[in-house]
Amino acid sequence: MRVSLILTTMAGAERLVSAVDELLDSPGGEMLSDFRTHLRKRVKMLGIVFAVGFIATFPLTRTFISWLIEPQRLPNDVDIIVISPVEFILLQVRLAAHVGLMFMILVFVSEGSWRASKHFAVRQRLAELQFKAPRPNRTMMVTVLTALILMGAGTYYSWNWLTPMLLEYLTTDAQSAGLSTEWRLSSYTGFVANLALASAIGFQAPLVTLLILRMELVRRATVRSYRRHIWFSAFILGAFLSPPDPLSLFLVAMPVVILFEVALIIDALTRQERASSH
């Protein structure tokens, strides 16, 4: 039994190593290496983007926190408390840092798409497929617009569905045990912000998947063969980004898995349309 388990594990590890080697030797692997080198040169630029997002957002965090703790947005019989003198200012810093991080990720994805559209290996592959590559500026605009739409959808899902349901569930559970519900300001705001951030990032799954497949960074067959690994990775990501309870983990990870599968379906349909048109 143990020998069989060890052999199965070794076989899975060998397949994973083989897939990684295939990726590194492919044109997509060369593009990733080139992009990594370029990224090292752009660290300062990304730092400036983060700083701009932080500075622009920090003055607005006070208004946002005041709006967030209004009674109509809290479950019944819940009080918000502050237990340290610097808690409020540190909370403002953390929220502004989250926004700066989101700006940095957006620029990172956009520039990556733009550079990929200019890469020789990608253009050569598109020429082999007799597919006219869009202009880099157009590619970047479409990528940015799609990322913003998905980010908005993730935030909407978090604010209108995920957060109210979890807050009501957790409050009712605590009150049914005879506990008073007094929430620390930083914990409550962090809970809401982390759910929104996790959903905004998780909803980028179809965009990332389609970019990877269209640029031939990884073959479609390889992605499909490692579907269970990707699902598991989505739950691992959800565990890092969501609050530490199983319900939050499930509600954050499942949309990522569903959107990943939707991206595979869209890619299959569009591939068939392109094949039939040729």
C-alpha positions, 0 to 999 in steps of 0.5 A, a space after each residue: 500500500 505504502 509502496 503504491 502510494 510512493 510510486 504514484 506520488 513519484 509518477 505525479 512529481 515526474 509529470 509535473 517536472 516534465 510539464 515545467 521543462 516543456 514550459 521552459 523550453 517552449 516559446 512561452 518559456 522564453 517569453 516568461 524569461 524575457 518578461 522576468 528580466 524586464 520586470 527586474 528593471 521595472 521594480 522602481 516604476 511599480 514602486 512609484 505606482 504603489 506610492 501614487 495609489 497609496 498617497 491618493 487613497 489615504 485621505 479617503 480612507 477616513 470617509 470610507 471607514 465611517 461609511 463602512 461602520 454605519 449602523 445599517 451596514 452592520 448586523 443587529 446588536 453589533 458594536 464596533 470598538 477601538 482598543 488601542 490609540 493607533 488602531 485607526 491610523 494603522 487601519 488607514 495605512 493598511 487600506 491605502 496599501 491594499 489599493 496601492 497593491 491593486 494598482 500595481 497588479 493592474 499595471 503589472 498585468 497590463 504591461 505584461 499583456 503589452 510586452 507579450 503582444 510584441 514578443 517575437 515568439 508570440 507573433 511567430 505563433 500567431 502567424 503560423 495560426 494565420 491569425 492577425 495580431 491586434 495592435 499592442 495598444 489595443 491589446 493593452 486597452 482590452 486587457 485593462 478594461 477586462 481586468 477592471 470589469 472583472 475586478 468590479 464584478 468580484 467587488 460587487 459579489 463580495 459586497 452584495 453577496 459574500 460579506 453580508 451572508 458571512 457577517 450574518 452567519 457569524 453573528 447569529 452563530 455567536 449570539 446563539 451561544 449567548 455571546 455579546 458581539 463587539 467587533 474590533 474596528 481593524 478586524 471588521 474592516 480587515 475582514 470586509 477588505 480582505 474578502 473584497 480583495 480576494 474576490 477582485 483578484 480571484 475574478 481575474 481567473 478567466 482573463 489570466 487563463 485565456 491569456 496563457 492559452 492564447 499566447 501558448 505559454 501552456 498547451 491546452 491539453 496540459 492545462 486540462 490534465 492539471 485541472 485538479 491541481 489548479 482547483 486545489 491551488 484555487 482553494 490554497 489561494 482562497 485560504 491565504 486571501 480569505 478569513 480563516 473559516 471554511 465557509 469563507 474559503 469555499 465561497 472565495 475559491 468556488 467562483 475562481 474554479 467556476 470562472 476558470 472552467 468558463 474560460 476553458 469553454 470560451 477558449 474552446 468555442 473561439 478556437 472552433 470558430 477560428 478553425 471554421 473560418 479558416 
